[in-house]
Amino acid sequence: MNRRRLLTIAAAALALAVPAIPSAFAQQSEAPAAAPHSMPSVDDHLHMLAQKLDLTDDQQNKARPIITEMQDEMQKITDDKSLTHDEANAKTHAAFMKADKKFREFLTDEQKTKLDEMEQQMHPGHGAS
């Protein structure tokens, strides 16, 4: 996977995890309004993904621990005030990439395409190469 693709996925994951970030996708989210820089609940995040990607119950059950783990990692990064901005960004990127990889393992090709399209809508010009 090339660098542009990795950055696109990380940015998409950030927008999914932090709805306060302005983006076309976040504006479409049905999740309740959250305080700036806060994450939606695992249930809200899962609900949004289930709607957007038409996830089955089995896929939702597989996604829940992935989202929970990602949010736990994100909270640890946020709480670690010893990290520089660049270090926090790198750790955030790694957490998103790890979650994205696990999540895509059980998506259908059609769902992966939908996810790619969502990423493209959020960040035009940063599509997969």
DAGIRA-V297331 format. One line per field, one symbol per residue. psi: psi as a letter, one per 40 degrees, with the letter a starting at -180 (. if undefined). Layout:
psi->???
This chain:
psi->hidddddddddddddddgeehhiddddeieiihiiheiiiidddddddddddefiidddddddddddddddddddddddgeeiidddddddddddddddddddedeiiddddddddddddddgiefii.
